[in-house]
C-alpha cells in the first residue's frame, strides 16, 4: 500500500503530467506571464461551467473576499454576519476593512451557517451576510436570500470549499454554489477540489456594474492603465496558474465523483456506529467532499477523545486534520470585537468533536480499508 496523504497532489499531477507540462511550456514559450489568453480563457470556461455572467480571477481566496466587500462600499462599523465555525480568512477580511464581524451559529448537521441565527442577528447596522459552504456542502441559500431581500442586505458566498456543488431549490431547480448570492468567491489553493500549483482565487457575479467595479478594485482601481478612479489593490491570477487550472477544470466533475465515491465507502463503513456521525447531506445540497469530516462522540471528554484518535491515527501513518480547533469568536484577534462575549454552544460543541479523514481523487480501497480499520480499532476499544 502506498503512503496515505490527506491530499495526494503528487499522484494527481503524475496522472495528468503531459497535459500540465504542455500547458506550462506554452506559457513559457509565449512569455505572457501576467494576464493574457490563459487567464481570459479560464475566466470564460469557469463562467460557462457555473452558469454565471462574470468571473474575475484574482490572487487568492482571501483577496476575493476582501475585494467583494470593498465593491459593496461597506463603511467602517457596518456589521457583517458570518459563521464563527470557518477558516479565519472569512472573518479576517471583515476586521481588516474595519467592519464589524457578527458571529452566528451553524447548523449542527451541515456545519453551515444557520438561517435562523442570521435572522436573530440582523440589526439596523447589518449590511451583509457571508455564508460559508463548509467542507463541500452548500448553505441553505434560499432561506438566506429571503432574509437578505427582507432586510436589503448583500450576500457574499464563500465558496472556497464547494466549487462544483449544486444548490437545489424547493421547486427542484438547481444552481451552482457560489452563483446565488450577489457575489461569490472561491480559492484555488492547491488542496482545493479545483486547485492550482500556487495561490489563486476568483470572484463571481451576475451584476454587470458590480463586475466592472470588482475588476477595477483587483487592478489598482483602474479601467484604463494609469487612470485610477477608485482605491483598489493588486490581485492577479498569473498565467501559469491559469494554465494549470484550464487543464484541471476539465476534470472537476470527475474529481468530484471520485471524492463522492470515497465518501460513500467511509459512510458505509461507519454507518450506525454509536460514537461516529458521518457527514450529513441536506435535501437542498449536493456534497463535493472537500473534506470528509466526522463528528466523534464520547461520554467523558469529546475534545480529549477526538485528539486521542488524531494522535492514534498519526502513530499508524494516517494523516487527519481538525478543521478548526479554535472558532473565530474565540481567536485573540477578535477580542476587540467582543468575541469572548458570544455564546455559540453548537459551534463550541462541534469544535470539540470534528475530525477530517483523508479524501482525494487518487485514493484506493486498500488505503481506505486500512484507515477505516484503524478508526474502528480505536472507537471499539
Secondary structure, 3 states (H helix, E strand, C coil): CCCCCCCCHHHHHHHCHHHHHHHHHHHHHHCCCECCHHHHHHHHHHHHHHCCCEEEEECCHHHHHHHHHHHCCCCCCCEEEEECCCCHHHHHHHHHCCCEEEEECECCCCCCECHHHHHHHCCCCEEEEECECHHHECCCHHHHHHHHHHHCCEEEEECCCCCCCEEECCCCCEEECCCCCCEEEEECCCCCCCCCCCCCEEEEECCHHHHHHHHHHHECCEEECCEECCCCCECCCEHHHHHHHHHHHCCHHHHHHHHHHHHHHHHHHHCCCCCEECCCCCCCECECCCCEEEEECCCCCHHHHHHHHHHHHHHCCCCEECCCCCCHHHCHHHHHHCHHHCCCHHHHHHHCCEEEECCCCCCCHHHHHHHHHHHHHHHCC
